[in-house]
Each structure stands twice: as C-alpha cells, then as structure tokens.
Amino acid sequence: MSQSVKQDTFGWNLEQSYVRSLPERFYTVTDPQPVKDPHLLLLNDELAKELGLNPDAVTDEVVGVLSGNAFPKGALPFSQSYAGHQFGQFTMLGDGRAIMIGEQITPEGKRLDLQLKGSGRTDYSRGGDGRAALGPMLREYLISEALYAMKIPANRALSITLTGEPVFRQTVQPGAILTRVADSHLRVGTFQFAAQFGDDGDVKKLADYAILRHDPDLEEQPEKYHHFFQRVMDRQAKLMADWLHVGFIHGVMNTDNMSISGESIDFGPCAFLDDYDPATVFSSIDREGRYAYGNQPYIASWNLARLAETLISLIHDDQDEAVKLLQKDLEQFATLYQNYWLEGMRRKLGLKEAKDNDRSLFNDLLQWMEEHHADFTNTFRSLSNGKEPEGTDTALREWIAHWHQRLADEGASVDNAHAQMKQVNPVVIPRNHLVEEALQKAETDSDMTFFRDLLQAVRQPYDENELTKRFTTPPPPDFTDGYQTFCGT
C-alpha cells in the first residue's frame, strides 16, 4: 500500500477529470506495488519546471511518488481500460504495467497526465509481472526527448527511478519505473473498448470527455463529433508525415498505441532509419512488415477507420448517412497526409512555393537514396551544408542541378535554402547502434556517461558542435544485419 506524502514542496497539483467524467468500467483503482530500494536515476528538469514542479526540491518522499511507494495530495492511482487491434486482431487490453497517478495542472492551466510505467501488476496484466526493465525505459526517455526536440508531438519522460529489484526477461535486468507525461492517454483503443464492452451512451461520454480535453472549441458546435473525428484524423496525418521526415519507425502501430491527441506514444520496439529503405522493419514481433517505415501512413488510415466505426451512432441518426460521411472523411486522409509530407519535404530542401513537379523531385532523390543505400539523415544534412552526400555520382549531381534550378525558379538563393534546411534536417538522431551501446553500458556496467552524452546531443538535433558530431556516424555494416528491437514487456 502506497503511503501519502505528508508535506509537498515539489509542487504537485493533481486533479482527476478522467475518473470524475467516465464510468468505472473505464478504469480500475490500483495501488502501485511498493519497491524495495528506489533511487532516482534521471529527472527531466526542463519538463519538471514546465509542469510547475521544483527540481531542486527532490526529497525521499518525491522519489517515493516517482517509484510508486507514495502518492501526493490529489492522487488516485488507477489503470485504464482499453481494447485494440494488435497486428489486425481485436482483443481486450488495458494498462498491464502502467498506473495513472493523476493530471498535473501546470502554471499555465494545462492539464497533463502523469503515469508510472513499470509500477507493478494491474487487473490487465494478463499474467505479466507489471514491471519494466531499465533498458526499455531509457529507450523511451531518449526517443521521446529526441522527437520533442525535433518538434514532433510526443509524450515525454519526467523521470526514471531504479527500483532496486531485478526484472526477469531474456536475462536478469535492473528494474526501473518511468514517469510518463502526456496530453492524455486516450487512444483509439479506448473508443473501441467503449463501443465493444460499454453500455449505451459510453462512447458519447468518452467522446464528450475527449473533446473537452483536446478540442474544447468544438463543445458547442452542432456537429461536434464529426468535427472531432476530422481533428483526430488531421493530427494523425501530420504526425505520420513528421515521422517519415526524420526516418522514425514506431514499430507497433496497434490501435491501442494511437493517441487521440496526436502524440507519439508507447515507444517499444521503435527505431530510426540509417540507410533509406521504405520496407525497413526492426521490431522483432512485426514478422510480416505490417508496421514498416513506409507503411505507417496506411496503417494510420486503417486505425482511423476503426475509430470511425465506434463513432457512427454519434455522427448521424441515419446509420447509412453516418457511414457515408465517415467514409468520405477517410478518403481524404491520403490527401491530408500527402500535403503534410510535401510541405515537410519542401522545408527539408529549402523550398517555399508549391510546384506541380515537387513530388517527382522528392521521389527521385529518395529513389537514388534507396538504390545507393544512402544514409537518410546524413544525406539531407550534407545537402543542407552544401556538400555532396556520400556516394554522390553523376545521377545525383544531375538531381542537384534540377533542385538548384527549382530554387532559382522561385527566386530563392542556394545559401538561403541551406540556412532554412539546417533548421529542419537534424545533425543527430538516436541512431540504433548508439542507443544499444548507451543502454548496454547503463544496464551492464551501471555507467550512464554515454547515455547522458547521447541524450544531451539529441536534445540539440540541429546544432553542429563537438558533442553532436560524435553521434553522426552510421552503424558498421555488420550491425544492421538482422538487427531487431524489442517491446521490453
């Protein structure tokens, strides 16, 4: 049983709108399981301050909260119910190793979920131990901070706390708890749960709550549920384009891992491209390539169709009419995504005006990269610096001449284009071989130095300095052969 915090100088300011707004079937009150010997390993000082917390006031009681051994005023620990399609198969799910402690109200009045990941068994653990190993929690911390630094919506990590207890996976690993911060943890799978397992009216209650959290300007509109779906679709279209612009592969885009807020969430077997190849898959459980890098926009559309199915009764009194409206929306997803993708590619190449031949210009570059196994990140950064990318040949020089002519057609100088490109083409990403090295040193040797350096570097992705340059080297050829990432459960 977790203990209450007696005195709070850290700045907790928690509310419980999820519990107040939704029926009990949407959650189960669940105390975290106390841990033996908690030690704070990482605290995200910048995020703490944004939340209205004082990183200089970390006491044993604060560490107790971050480890699940205590809870502050206003907390009501609970695990969320949800369902989802996992690799296309529908199943009942829920927070199997995560417990919400509440919603922190920031000094600006923003409401953000605080969740402990790895805090022990819940009613949804399905035989699991509810714990988390240090490595996957470090991966989530690192990847989420990298995406955030690249201005891509993502949940973030407030802290990682060592539990002082082992976790048994393929090997014995140090246990850890990650404190996760998100706009909310509402998922497509939450709506699927309401539709499949709830009573009449539960989808409406959930939709009303989601609108209040994420789209409050829609509350008084007569077609608010339809507009809500369109907002979610738009957010996901932009997110998919954002991911592809930096070579990010989520790895497990099940419907329970798609957030209503449009944030990247649930970083399990995620990774980044090195060589450009749309068919790239790293996840050990994605044996058919369903969630390959280039498939992610199509999967997002598929997931949104599952969300649409849950909203039919709210869209129109006539079911057939509701289906027609939603189908029409879904048919627009590809256009939405392509527009966001084209906009982002123009920025990556210093272009400001839209031209009819832009798509072919971009695709010609990507085709060259794929054929020559070119490094995705370094190719764009070399172009940003006015340098020939590694492997440049006659074909690429011809493409560069076409690109420069394209810039001239809109009256843009190459130098100005380079300056713009340096703001969107990262120098450094969390490269897979470097992430693995950082996690191995942290887990096996208890040495966090390399991890902290890599974390500092990905937090300044567009800066060329001595630190970031350390982390720009592609992996050795023998690394990429058969490289896999894992969920960590």
Stockholm file with secondary structure:
# STOCKHOLM 1.0

chainA/1-489         MSQSVKQDTFGWNLEQSYVRSLPERFYTVTDPQPVKDPHLLLLNDELAKELGLNPDAVTDEVVGVLSGNAFPKGALPFSQSYAGHQFGQFTMLGDGRAIMIGEQITPEGKRLDLQLKGSGRTDYSRGGDGRAALGPMLREYLISEALYAMKIPANRALSITLTGEPVFRQTVQPGAILTRVADSHLRVGTFQFAAQFGDDGDVKKLADYAILRHDPDLEEQPEKYHHFFQRVMDRQAKLMADWLHVGFIHGVMNTDNMSISGESIDFGPCAFLDDYDPATVFSSIDREGRYAYGNQPYIASWNLARLAETLISLIHDDQDEAVKLLQKDLEQFATLYQNYWLEGMRRKLGLKEAKDNDRSLFNDLLQWMEEHHADFTNTFRSLSNGKEPEGTDTALREWIAHWHQRLADEGASVDNAHAQMKQVNPVVIPRNHLVEEALQKAETDSDMTFFRDLLQAVRQPYDENELTKRFTTPPPPDFTDGYQTFCGT
#=GR chainA/1-489 SS CCEECSCCCSCCCEECHHHHHSCGGGEEECCCCCCSSCEEEEECHHHHHHTTCCGGGCCHHHHHHHHTSEECTTCCCEEECCEEEETTEEEECCCSSEEEEEEEECTTCCEEEEEEESBCCCTTCTTCCCBEEHHHHHHHHHHHHHHHHTTCCBCEEEEEEEEEEEEESSSEEEEEEEEEEESCCCBHHHHHHHHHHSCTTHHHHHHHHHHHHHCGGGTTCTTHHHHHHHHHHHHHHHHHHHHHHHTEECSCCCGGGCBTTCCBCCCSSCEECSBCCTTCCCBTTCTTCTTCGGGHHHHHHHHHHHHHHHHHHHHCSSHHHHHHHHHHHHHTHHHHHHHHHHHHHHHHTTCCSCCTTHHHHHHHHHHHHHHTTCBHHHHHHHHHTTCCCTTCCHHHHHHHHHHHHHHHHTTCCHHHHHHHHTTTSCSCCCCHHHHHHHHHHHHHHCCCHHHHHHHHHHTSTTCCSHHHHTTCCCCCHHHHTTCCBCCCC
#=GC SS_cons         CCEECSCCCSCCCEECHHHHHSCGGGEEECCCCCCSSCEEEEECHHHHHHTTCCGGGCCHHHHHHHHTSEECTTCCCEEECCEEEETTEEEECCCSSEEEEEEEECTTCCEEEEEEESBCCCTTCTTCCCBEEHHHHHHHHHHHHHHHHTTCCBCEEEEEEEEEEEEESSSEEEEEEEEEEESCCCBHHHHHHHHHHSCTTHHHHHHHHHHHHHCGGGTTCTTHHHHHHHHHHHHHHHHHHHHHHHTEECSCCCGGGCBTTCCBCCCSSCEECSBCCTTCCCBTTCTTCTTCGGGHHHHHHHHHHHHHHHHHHHHCSSHHHHHHHHHHHHHTHHHHHHHHHHHHHHHHTTCCSCCTTHHHHHHHHHHHHHHTTCBHHHHHHHHHTTCCCTTCCHHHHHHHHHHHHHHHHTTCCHHHHHHHHTTTSCSCCCCHHHHHHHHHHHHHHCCCHHHHHHHHHHTSTTCCSHHHHTTCCCCCHHHHTTCCBCCCC
//
